[in-house]
Amino acid sequence: MNKQKLFEIVFEADTKPGKAFDIVLLIMIVFSLVLVMLESVKELEAEYRNIIIISEWVITIFFSIEYILRLIISPKPLKYAFSFFGIIDLLAIIPSFFALFSTGVRTFSVLRSLRLLRMFRVLKLTRHIQGGNVMIKALKASQQKISVFLFSVIMVVIIVGAIMYTIEGEENGFTSIPRSIYWAIVTLTTVGYGDISPQTDFGQFISSLVMIIGYSIIAVPTGIISGEMSNIEKNKKYSTQVCPKCMAEGHDYDAVCCKHCGAKLNE
């Protein structure tokens, strides 16, 4: 099998071998996450310790081979190694190797906490889910609208916090404007911890208005992102092709050349 064929299988998912490779990776990722969760349960970890350790090393070796393979077949290994997913791939495997050096060494026992980095494997899922690209593009397209929305929310909680500090005062738990803003955030998000609550009639009236506003604004960012996703899916469909020269993704299904560097894409 030539290098180009391996590239299509490992980095893309438009072919049957590529889809099969991604499915195997998804299964391994999910299995590794299950192991991480089971290992955190002391009773299960004590009873099935050997099985968990063996399974973890099988998965670590699998991902190590995958990482090395990506470096070998990538036209620009360093670009892949320092890319977002390249770093995530590395973080998914190094904790197990660090754990080797900490075994039986009290000084390096803190390195065992690095094993929690295995949870980064969940981020590898986004590469293999085609809709992930649409979500990322929708978030980028809506960031300006969401920024304006968040700024408006911040202004509301600051104003409400200042008003409640004036109305309720220190005797009712609103000891400062920052603490009153904290109350406004908790109330606006409908969390309602109850550690601070208004005691005056006017304060309770303001609180009721804030709760109603909170229910109204929860759907705003969801609507913004959903609208952008709908526009993206309606206007363009993207393939999983990766440019063999610059490693860029997100090309149109009918694209022949990379829109970033102009190199010809794999057929």
N, C-alpha and C positions, 0 to 999 in steps of 0.2 A: 504494500500500500504506500503510495507516494505521499510527500509532505502536504501537498495541496488537499488531497482527499482527507487526510487526518485533520487538517485545519477546518474543513467544512463540518466534520463530525463533532469536533471538540468545541469550536467557537460558534457554530450556527445550529439551527434546528429546523431548517427548511426541507431537509432530506430525511428519509426514513432512518438511516443510521444515526443521524444527528438527533432526531427525536428520541430514539431508543437510548442514546447516551445520556440525554437530559433526564429521561425517566429514571434511569439507574441512579443518577446523581440525586434526584429528588428523593428517591427511596432511602438512599444512604444518609442524606441530610436529616430527614425526618427520624430515621432510626437513631442517629447520633443524638438528636435532641431528646428523644425518649430515654436514652441511656443517661444523659445528663440529669434529667428529672428523677429517674429511678435512683441514681447514685446519691441524690440529696436526701432520700428517705433512709434513715439510719438502719431500720429493721431490714429493708430489702438489700441495702448495701452490704450488711453483715452476712446475710444468708447467701446472696448470689455474687459475692465479691469477685471470685475468680472468673465467672462468666462475664461480668461487666467489664473487667480489665481486659480479657481476651477480645471481647467484642470491640472495645474502644481502640485497641491496637490494630485490629483488622481495618477499622474505619480510618484510623490515622494513616496507616500504610496506603490505603486506597486513595485518600485525598493527597498524600505526598506524591504518589505516582502521577495523579492528575495534574498537580501543580508543576512538577518537573516536565511533564509532557507538554503543558501549555507554554512553558519557557522555551522548550526545544523547537516546537513548530511555529511559534510566534515569529513573524518577520522582524519585530523589534522587541526582544525579550525584556530589556530594561523598561520600556514604556509600559509593557504589561505588568511587570513586577511592581512598579510604582503607581499603577492605576488603582482606582478605588477597589475593584474586585480582586486585583492582584494582591493588595494588602490584606483584604478580607480572607482570601485563600490561604495566605501565609499564617494569619492569626488563627485560622481554623486547625492548624496542625502543630504549631510550635509549643502550645501548653503541655501536650503529652510528652514531648522530648525534654522540656524543662523539668517535668515531674520526675524524670529519671535521676537527675542530679540532686533532687531534694530528698529522695528516699533515704531515711536513716541519718540524715544530717540535720541536726536541730537548728543550726544557724540559717539554713536555707529553707526552713519549713514554710516561710512566707511565700515561696515560689509556688506552693500548691494552690494558692488563690488564683494563679494565672490560668489554671485549668478551666475557670469560669469563662475564659475567653472563647471556649469552644462554642458558646452560645452565639458567637458571631457567624456560625455556619448558617443560621437562619437567614442572614442577609444574602447568602448565596442563592436563596430561593428566587429572589427578584430577577436574577439573570435568566432563569429558565421559565419564567412566567411571562408570556408574550404581552399580556395586558399591563405589565409593570412599566413598559415604555410609555404607554398612553397615560398612565397615572402621573409619571414624572413630568411629561410634557404639559399635562393639565395643571399641575402644581406650579410649574414655571410660568405658564400663561396667565394664571390667576393671582400671582404673587402681589402684583400692584393693588388689585382690588382687595385682597385679603389684608394687605398692609394698612390700607385706608380704614378698613373695617376694624382691625385691631386697635388702631390709633383712636378711633371713635369710642370703642369700648373702654380704653384706658381713660379717656377724658370723662366718660360717664361715671366710672367708679371713683375717680378723683373728686368730681363735683359732689356726688352722692355722699362720699366719705366725709367731705368737709361739712356738708349740710347736717349729717347725722352727728358729727362731733359737736356742732353748735347746738342742736336740738336736745340730744341726750346728755352729753356732758360726762365727766369722769365718774360721777356717782352711779351711773348705769353701765359702766364697763368700757365706755368709749373714751379711753384715757389719752388718746392722741389721734391726730389725723391719719398717720400711717396705720394704726390699729383699726380705725374706722374704715379706711380703704380696704383693709383685709376683710372686714365684715361685708363690705359692699361686693367684693369679688366672690366671697363664699355664697352670698345671697343671690347675686346675679347668675351664677352658674348653677343655681338650685341645689347646691350641695347641702347647705344648712347644717353645720356642725352643732350649733346651739350653744357654743361657749360664750358668745355675746349675743344679746337680743335686746331690741328696743323696749322700753317700759312705758314711754309716753304715748298718748293716743296719736299725736301727729307723727311721731317716729314710726309707729306701727303702720300708719297710712302710707308713709314713704316706703317702708319695707314691702308692703303689698304691691306697690307700683313697680319696685325693682324686681320682684319675683315674676310679675307679669311680663316685664320687658325681657327678663332672662329667658323665659319660654319662647319669646318671639325671636330672639336673636340667635338661638342655638342652631336653627336651620339655615342661617345666612351663609356661612362658609361652605356648608354642604351643597347648597344650591349653586354657589359660584363655581366650585370645582366640578360639580356634575354637569353644569352647562358647558364648561371648557372641554370636558371629556367627550361630551356629545358632539361638539364641533369638530374635534380632532378625529373621532371615529367616523364622522360623516364625510369629512373632506379628504382624509388620507388614510391609507392602510400601510403599515410598515412591515418589513420582513425582518428576520433575525440575522441577515447577512452582516458580516464584519469585514471591513476593508482590510485586505491582506497587507496593505502598505502602512496606513496610519492607524489601524485598529478602531476606526470610528464605527458606530452602530446607528440604527434608526433610519435605514435607507428605505425608499419606496419599493413596493413589490416589483414594479416594472423598471427599476433603476439598473442601468448597465455599468455606470461609472460612479465612483464615490463623489458625493456632493461636497466633500471637504478638501480632498487632495486631487481628485480627478483620475485616480487609478482605476483600472478595470476591476469589477467585482467578479467573484467566482460564479460560474454558471451553474 
